[in-house]
Amino acid sequence: MAWKDRLSGIFIILFSGVAIYLASQLPLGRAGKPGPSIFPLLLSIVIGFLSIGLLLTRRRSNRESESGETPASRWRLGYLLVDLFLYAFLLRPLGFLISTWIFLMLLKPIVKKTWALVLLGASLLSVAFFVFFNYLLKVELPMGILSK
C-alpha cells in the first residue's frame, strides 16, 4: 500500500500545482472583496500541503499492516458517503442550517463522542458556518423551510 500512497501523493501534488497556477491566472480581488481565484487558490494550497503530509506520514510509518484498511474503516467510509448523499439531497428542501445540523448529528457513530457533545458541536458549527458564509462572505445559502 505504501507505493500507492506515494504515487497518489505525487499525483495530487502535481494536480494542486496545476490548480494553483490556473487559479493564479484569475483576479485575486482585494481584502474586502475577494476575487474568483481566492477559493480555488486556497483549496489547492491546502490539498498540496495535505498530499505532502501523506507522503511524509507514509514514509515514517512503515510499521503498519500490509493492507492498511480494516473492515471498520470501510464501514466508516460507506457511512460517510451515505451521510454526504443525504446532505446533498436535503440541502434545498430543508435549507443549509437544518441539513448541516442533520449531517453533523449523523456523524456521531464515526466521531464516537457523547450525544451532548455532538449536539452542541453540530449546533454551534451549523450556526457558525451559516454566519460565515451568509453574512461575512455574502454567499446566498438555501434557506429551505426556514424561508417560509
Buried (B, 14 or more C-beta within 10 A) or exposed (E): EEEEBBEBBEEBBEBBEEBBEEBEEEEEEEEEEBEEBBEBBEBBBEBBEEBBEBBEEBEEEEEEEEEEEEEEEEEBEEBBEEBEEBBEEBBEEBBBBBBBBBBBBBBBEEEEEEEEEBBEBBBEBBEEBBEEBBEEEEEEBBBBEEEE
